[in-house]
């Protein structure tokens, strides 16, 4: 039987085993999918042992995505620019390959599950860390009209602006300089979001046409989601759709079969609402 797993630290909260088992049942693929908790100092050795033992593929989550990017022999175009890898597998010639499906997951959720477009839109991104860098290659491919990265430390946003300068002209801002902006989309990828918080933002950011997307999720909704709804946003989405869609892309890379995400997303929403 083919073996897969998600590797993180911590990882016991991960919903990936549920998602991939549902994908496997739906597509009649015979496989196992587990959680493996690995401390940073053990990451490379554990990954090598997994594949040496016949393992077929790994999903990589916090805090190992950058280390995974460093250790692979080949990277997909998305992963190369993203500086992070969340999907590992072997190429036919035995080389360890890495892909990044996070941006694919977010854009596919917005465009397919919610019927929205990012084309020609003004997109404000909160945060300038690894999660945002991983998103940018696929977001740029969606052809927005403007991208602004806001971060508490503006120099980090400037680093991303410089990194992607050959693909898109990104604007940067501090959080306290956003009063005059009226974005079509606000995507929260801030470090505060990972801790269950959000940056201090001006209420004027939200109009009745603004769509908000939090890259994380939480039972009962995230702090950013609640703020967006209270402020009158047209849409206030969390990262459950991104999670399921990025998993579907990983599953397709591994198995060559693209699962239907709707039933899995519905089950995940129900699970979170019951918690």
N, C-alpha and C positions, 0 to 999 in steps of 0.2 A: 504493500500500500504506500502511496506517495505521501510524504510528510511535509507539512508547512507549519509556520508559527509566526507569532509577532514577538519581537524582542524590544524590551524597554526597561526603564528603571525609575519608578515602579511600573508595573504592567498589569497588576491584578484587576484593575478597573476596566481594562480594555474590552470593548464590545466586538473586536475583530473575530474571535472564534465563533461567536453566534452568527455574524454576518457571513463568513466564509462557509460555515456548515450549511446555512440556508442556500447559498449559491450552489454548493456541491449537490445538495438534494434536488434542487430545481433542475440542474443541468445533467444530473445522473453521472456525476464525477465521483470516483472512489478515492477519498483522501482523508487525512487527519489534519487538524489545525489546532495548535496549542499556544499557550502563553509561556514565554521564557523570560524570567527576570534576570538581568545581567548587569552587574556593576560596571561602570565605565572602564576600569582597569582590566576587566576580563573580557571585554567585548570582542576583540579580534580573535582571541583564542577560542571563544565559544562559537563564534560564527564559523571559523575554519573547521571546528570539530563537528558542527551540525552538517555541513556539506560533505565532509570526509565520511560521515556516517550514512550517506545516501540521501540526506535531506534535499528537497527539491526547490524550496523557496522560502524567503523570510520577508515579512514586513518589519520595518524599522521605525520605532517611534522615539520620543524624547527619552534620554538626551543624546541619542546615538546617530542621528542622521548625518551630521558632518563627518563623523569618524567613518561611517559606512562609505561616504563619498570618497574619502581618502584611500580606502583599502581596495576598492574594486579595480579590475583591469580594464573595464570598458564602461562608459556611461552613455545613456541616451542623451539626445540634444537637450531636452528639458532639464535633465539632471546636471549636465555639464555646466550650464549657466546658473542653475539654482544653488549650486554649492552644497547640495544635500541630497541624500538618497533615502527613499522609504520602501524600495522594493528590490530585493536581491534574488538572483537566479544564475544558473550556469548557462553559458553559450554552448552550442554543439561542440566547439573545440576545447571545452573545459574551462575557459576563462570565466572569472566571476564578474557578472554584469550588474549594473545598478541603474534604476530608473527612478524618476520622481513623478508620482501620480497625483500629488496634492492639488496643484493648479488645475489639472484636468478635472479633478473631482469638484472643485468649487465652480468653475465655469460651466461644467455640464449641469450641475444642480441649478444654477441660475437660469441657463438657457433652455434646458429641456424640462426639468421638473417644475419650474415656475414660469416658463414661457416669456422670459424677459430677455432683453438684449443689452449688451455692454457696448455695442458699436456706436461710436461717436459720443458716448456718454462721458461726463466728468466724474472721475472716480477718485475719491479721497481714501487713502489707506492709512490707518492708524498703526504706528509701529514700524520699526526698521530692522527687526531681527531676522533670524533664520527662517521663521515661518513666512514672513513677507517675501524674503528673497526667493524662497521656493515657489511662491505663487506667481511671481512677476513674469517668467517666460511665457506661461500660458495666458495670463491676463493680457499681456501685450499683443499676443496673437489674436485676441478677441477684438482688436482694433478700436479701443476707446478713443475719444477725442482728446482727453487730457487725463493725466495721472498726477496726483499730488501725494507725496508721502509726508506725513506729519509725525514728528517724534519729539520726545522730551529732549533728547540729545540730538540736535540738528546735524551734527557732523556724521552720525551714523546714516541718516537719510541721504546726505551728500555722497557717502560711499556707494550706496545703491544707485543713485543718479549717475555716478561716474561709471559704474560697472555695466549699466545697460544703455549707456549713451549711444552706442552704435546701433541700437534697435529702436529707441524711443527717447524723446526729450521729456524727462520726468522733472516736475517741480517739487521743491521741498519747502517745509514750513515747520515752525514750532507750534505747539498746541495752542498757545495764547495769541496766535496771529491768524486765526481762522474765521474771525467774525464776519468778514465780507464774502466768504465763500458760500456758494449754494450748489453743492454737489448733487448729482443724480444718484450716485451710490456712495455709501460709506462702508468700508470693509474694516472690521476690527481685527487686527493681528498683533495687537500690543501685548507686551509682557504683563501688563496689568490684567488683561483678559485671561491669561493663563492662570492667574492667581485669584480669579473670581471677581475682579474689579474692572475699572475702566478709567481712561484718562479724564481729566477735568475739561469738558468741552463746552463751548458757548451754545446756548439753546437756539440761537439763530441759525445754526447749521441745518436744522431740520425744517423742511417745508412739506406741504401735502403731496409733493411728487417725489420726495426722497425715499430711496430704498436702502435699508441697512442690513448688513450681513456680518454675523459674528463667526469667526473661524472655529470657535470652541462651542461646546454644548453643555447643558446641565439640566438635571431634572427640574421641571418647573420653569425653565427658561434662564437665560443668562442676565447678568446685571445690564449689559449693553442692550440686550433685547428689550428689557423692561423700560430702560431709558428712551429707546427709540419709539416704543409704542406710546409712552406717556407724552412724548414730544410731538406726536402726530405724524409719524412716518407712514408712508404708503405701505411699505412692507418692512417687517422686522423678523429676519430669519436667523436661525442658529446653524451650527456646523454639522448637524446630523446628516443632511443631504450630502455635504462634502465628504463626510466619513464613508458613507455607503458608496458614493460614486468613485472615490479614489480606490476603494477596495475592489470594486467591479473592474476597474482598469488593471489593477494588480492581478486579479483572477484571470483576466483575458491574456495578459502577458504570460502567465504561467501555463494556462490550460488551452489557449486558443479558442475559447468559448466565451461569448459575452453574455452574462446573466441579466435577467430582468431585475431592475433595482426597486421598482415600485412596491412589491410585496414585502421586501426586506426593510425598506424605509418605513412602511406602515407598522411593521412589527417592532422596530426600534423606537418609533414615536410612542407606541403603546407601552413598551417597557419603561421608558423614561417617565411617562405620565403616571405610571403606577408606583414609582419610587417615592 
